[in-house]
Structure formats: structure tokens, C-alpha cells
Amino acid sequence: MRFDLDNITRKNLLKLKPYSTARDDFKGMASIYLDANENPFESSYNRYPDPKQSQLKAELARIKKCRAEQIIIGNGSDELIDLLFRAFCEPGVDNVIIPQPTYGMYSVCAQINDIEVREPLLTDDYQLDLVLIRKNIDPQTKLIFLCSPNNPTGNLLETKSIVDLVTTFHGIVIVDEAYIDFAGNNGLLSQLDRYPNLVILQTLSKAWGLAGLRIGIGFASEEIAKLLTKIKPPYNISGVNQNIALEALRRREFKDQYLETILKERQILESQLINFSFVKRIFPSMANFLLVKMENAKACYEYLLTRGIVVRDRTSAPRCEDCLRISIGTPEENEKFIIELTNYQKIAQ
Ligand SMILES: *Cc1c(COP(=O)(O)O)cnc(C)c1O
């Protein structure tokens, strides 16, 4: 299938002249800036931040081994998801495919943009059902959202199936790799140059421990990155956040340490959870959480709440009946969690 970016871009954007910031007109260093109606009195933040996030992109390109021009930075991945809808989907006309169960934000964003959502189920083992997905594709299908490792199931999707879809679909395939750092695998990034219709999402919210900063990262062809950049709010990442993110990226030991601890804790938690009589199944996880199937998961959820412990109730998600999603905490938190489950086991019997 030939992929034609102009063909799937919303017509109103083809001729869009983006908002030009004062600093777009002037490049270089000047000694006096009277162009942006800023307050001239020096403080750390009296100037507008870099709308292109050049330093952040340069550092990310170095770490991720791609070109800075292939990167777009969003105010969280959530902003990037919304930009994808606004770039490619005509409200009231187009549709997207979101295999379920998965992250809820894709379909919320679709609804906000008045885009029809088609939700074929994943297979029993949470892989892509290519036959079912293909049945849902029609000429108005613009985007397919895949999540790998998948939230809330924790598994990686098979690369072969993803590539199969990417190479045969006329629209854009988004692979959300928010949890890829926990998977011990580099995901699809190294193959980005091969597929003009592939968009990869990553984030500093999980392994990097910076959810509060709201930094989402999109990787795509230079053309797609340029299009999305054209429609994003110019100053979408604050100067403070750009600086802190840059600092974190330059001091990767922190992330590596977090990762090591979380992976170790994931294994410990798994080995303890399986011993509870009410735990029926723990799904293999490549992320920083465990999906656990229990007898009467709702009752366990409610009990934990009374003890001040909040986990995620996924019992109403398709193929997640009686499942709770449990994020990996600090060693101390996990220990308390296990103690409370031990108490619960006594009561529940
Ligand atoms: C947590 C999560 C994100 C992160 O979103 P941000 O807006 O970058 O914080 C993205 N995708 C999935 C599947 C997630 O679970």
C-alpha cells in the first residue's frame, strides 16, 4: 500500500500558515529584544521559552539515535495523541481503530474530536487479531492506535504483527511505547526510517520519573513531525520544564537506578502475589505494573482502599474481568501492600 501523507492530512491544514512567533523571524543572538512584548526586567522566566525545544530534541536524538527533525515534543503524550486526531481525522467523517483493552486516553481523545472509534478485541493472549482489525478498516480509517508494552495488560505486541499492519495500512499506525524502558528492548525506533506511516510515542512520565513535567515524545518521519509541529501550540513546553527535562536526560544514572529497582521489585511482588489463595493469575509484565486476576477483585480493591492503598480497578475492561492493575511502588510500599493483602486473605476466608 502506498502511503501518501497529503492524502490523509486534513484538507484545512494543507494550506495552513502556522502562527509565527517573534523569534521565528529573527535567528541569532541580539543584545536587545523588543519584539515579543515581554517584560524586560530580568528574572529567570521573563522571556518566552524556545518553541522548537531545540536543546531537548538534540539531546533526545543523541540518546535515542535518531534525527532531531524526527522528534516532536508534547505537553505529555496526551497532547501528541490529540494532535494526531487534529492533523488527520475529519470530525464526524473519519474513524480510528483502537484494539481493546488498552489505554483509555485514545478513545477519550477521539470522542472529544468527534471521531468514530472501532474497538476490535485483542486475542486471548492480548496480541493483535489482524483478521479482526482488517475487517474494521475502511477508506475513512485514518489512525490505528497500538500500545506496546500494552496498558493495562503489560505485554509487548509481536513486532511482526505491528509491521504487518504498518506496511499494509493506508493511514498512520501509532505505537505507544510509554513503558518501553521496562521491556529490556528498544522497541521500533530503530526501524523508524523504513516506515513513513509509523508514529512512535514515548514519555518521560514513567521510567524517567517525571510525570509532573508533562513531557511526551513523538518520533516519526520528518514530514509528519513537521506537520504536527505546525499545529501544536507554539509554547507548549514551559521553559522550566524544558530545563529540568534536559538536566534529567543528561544524568541518566537516575533513570537507570529507578529501572533496576523497579524491575527487581516487580519480580519480588510477582513471586509473593502468586502465593495468595485468591490470586488466580498474574499476567507476565514488561512494564512497571502487574495485571492480576483475582477471585472477587472488586472486594479486594475496596478493602485496599479502606487501608489507604489505591490500585487500579480494571474489572470492567474487556478481557480483564476480575483484574486489578498494580503499579510497582518503592520496596517499603510494596511490603505494606503485601501485608495488607495478607490481612485481607484472613478476612476474605
Ligand atoms: C502513562 C501512559 C502515557 C503517558 O502519558 P503522558 O501524557 O506522557 O504522561 C502514555 N501512554 C500510555 C499507554 C500510558 O500508560
The ligand as an ORCA input file, in Angstrom:
! r2SCAN-3c Opt
* xyz 0 1
  C       1.146      6.624     31.274
  C       0.934      6.485     29.823
  C       1.298      7.504     28.937
  C       1.929      8.758     29.441
  O       1.234      9.869     29.098
  P       1.885     11.287     29.423
  O       0.821     12.207     28.925
  O       3.157     11.368     28.620
  O       2.142     11.361     30.876
  C       1.127      7.309     27.586
  N       0.619      6.163     27.110
  C       0.275      5.163     27.925
  C      -0.221      3.903     27.357
  C       0.397      5.299     29.304
  O       0.018      4.296     30.106
*
